[in-house]
Amino acid sequence: MTKNAEENRYVICVNNSAYPASLELRKVYRVIPDDVAGTRGFIRVVDESGEDYLYPQNSFVPIEVPQSAQGVFADAS
């Protein structure tokens, strides 16, 4: 995966039951690259506090954002 592709990965939250104040169900989050977290079953995203934290990977599903919409998603992150 290229550095640009890694920096522009997005996921949608499908389970916030353990973190209802920190994650919004069905909300799209930009992934913050963290190789160590990935090997341990976690993913790093900027949550509702505005800070990046680790969450279980199974709380999210990866989505593909069309190239034409990448700028809009990057601005919102």
C-alpha positions in Angstrom: 0.0 0.0 0.0 1.4 3.4 -0.9 1.9 6.0 1.8 -0.9 8.2 0.2 -3.3 5.2 0.2 -2.4 4.4 3.8 -3.1 8.0 4.8 -6.5 8.0 3.1 -8.1 4.9 4.5 -11.6 5.2 5.9 -13.8 3.0 8.0 -17.4 3.1 9.2 -18.3 2.4 12.8 -20.6 -0.7 13.0 -20.4 -1.3 16.8 -20.1 1.4 19.4 -21.6 -0.5 22.3 -18.5 -0.3 24.4 -17.7 3.3 23.5 -21.1 5.1 23.0 -19.7 8.5 24.0 -16.6 8.2 21.9 -17.8 6.6 18.6 -20.9 7.3 16.6 -22.6 4.3 14.9 -22.6 4.6 11.1 -20.1 7.5 11.1 -17.1 7.4 8.8 -13.7 7.8 10.4 -10.3 8.3 8.8 -7.7 5.7 9.9 -4.5 7.0 11.5 -1.7 4.7 10.4 -0.4 2.6 13.3 1.3 -0.7 12.4 1.7 -1.9 15.9 -2.0 -1.4 16.7 -3.0 -3.4 13.6 -0.9 -6.4 14.6 -2.8 -6.4 18.0 -6.3 -6.2 16.5 -6.8 -2.5 17.0 -7.3 0.5 14.7 -6.5 4.1 15.5 -9.1 6.8 14.6 -9.9 10.3 15.7 -13.0 9.9 17.9 -15.6 12.4 19.1 -13.2 13.9 21.6 -11.1 15.1 18.7 -8.1 13.0 19.8 -6.9 9.8 18.2 -7.4 6.6 20.2 -7.2 2.8 19.6 -10.4 0.8 19.2 -11.0 -2.9 18.3 -10.9 -3.4 14.6 -14.1 -5.4 14.7 -15.9 -2.1 15.6 -15.3 -0.9 12.1 -15.7 -2.0 8.5 -13.3 -0.5 5.8 -14.9 1.5 3.1 -13.6 2.7 -0.2 -14.0 6.4 -0.9 -14.0 7.4 -4.5 -11.0 9.5 -5.6 -13.3 12.4 -6.5 -14.5 12.5 -2.8 -11.1 12.1 -1.1 -10.7 15.8 -0.6 -14.1 16.2 1.1 -13.4 13.4 3.5 -9.9 14.6 4.2 -11.2 18.1 5.1 -13.8 16.6 7.4 -11.3 14.4 9.3 
